């Protein structure tokens, strides 16, 4: 059996785990459960005298969940962005007359991206004013 570290570093396992967690976390039922936990915690305050430990429980719990969800969200966004780039690249490749040098814009540095953005702003401005680009 693989070690726990190997299981956590297995890319396919992490992807499946993050996808399942993201789907679960995005459901309305999950939100309702989270609200219920907060309400129960709040209602339990008088029983614990609103002491420091009572506050520490919710602070620590929410911090841990938030910390872990950052990685899940980032993983989901990375996959979604990569898939979107591939789809856009496919459209660019298939369009006759498309500028194929735009295929890997996400790899360019800020100065080159800004120059291309300004070029497109100029083209849009000319189009709005009825002038050919």
N, C-alpha and C positions, 0 to 999 in steps of 0.2 A: 504494500500500500504506500502511495506517495506521502511525503511529509506534508504537514500543514503549510509550510512555507512554499513548497512546490505547488500545492493546490491554489494558493493565493496568487502565485506568479504566473500560472497558466493563463495565457491570453484568452483562449476560447472560453475557459471557465469564468473568468472575470467578465467577459463580454456578456455571456448568458446571464450571469448573476446581476450585472448592472442593468441589463434590459428588463429582466423580471422585476427588479426592485423599482426601476423607473416607472414601469407600467403600474405596479402596485401603489406606489407613492402618489401617482397622479390621479387616482380614483377618488370620486366624491366620498365614498365610504371611508377611505383612509383619513380624509379631512375630518369627517364626523367623529371617528375614533379619537383623533388628536384633540379635538375640541372637548370630547367627553373626558379624556384623561386630564386636561387642564381644569375642567369644572370639578371633577372628583378631587383633584389635588387642592383646589381652592376651598372646597367644602370640608376637606380634612384639616384645614388650618386650625380651627378652634380646638380640635382634639389634640393637636400637637402644640398648642399655645403659640402658633405662628413663630416657632423658634428658628434658630439658624439652620438646624439640620433639615427641617421641613423645607426651607427655602433652597438649601443646597441640593436637595434631591431633584427638584425641577430644573434648577440651573445646570447641574451636571448632566442630567438626562438630555435636555434640549441642546446643550453644547455638543455632546457626543453625536447625537442624531444629525445636527447641522454639519458637523465636521465630516462625517461619513457621506452625507448627501452631496456635499461639494464635489467629491470624487465621482459619484454616480452621475451627477448632472454634467460634469465636464466630459466624462466618457461618452455620454449620450450626445452632447453637442459636437464632440469631435467626430463621432461616427456620422451624424447627420450632415455636418459640414462637408466631410469627405464624399459622402454619397451625392450631395448636391453638386459639388464640383465636378464629379465624374459625369453626372447627367448634363450639366451645362457644357462640359467639354465635348460630349457626344453631339449635342446640338450644334455647337460651333463647327465641328468637323463635318457634319452633314450639310450645313448651309453653304450653298454656292456663293462665292465671293466673300465669305467670312474671313476675318483676319485671324489666322491661326496663331499669330504671335500672342494673342490674348488668352491662349489656353492655360497657361500656368501663372496667371497674375498673382495668385496668392503666395507665390514664391519670391516675388520681387521686393526690393527694399522700398522704404517709404518715399524716397525721392522719385523713383521711377513710377510708382503708383500715383503719386501726386501729379506728375507730368501727364500721364494718360488720363487721369480724372479731369484735369484742366482742358485737355484736348476735347473730351466728350462734352464738357460744359460749353465750350466754344461752339461745337457742332450743334448742340441743343439750342443755344441762343440764336444761332443763324437760322435754324429751322423754324423757331418761333417768330422770327422777323421776316420769314418768307424768302430768305436768301439760300441759295444752294450751298451745301457744306463744302 
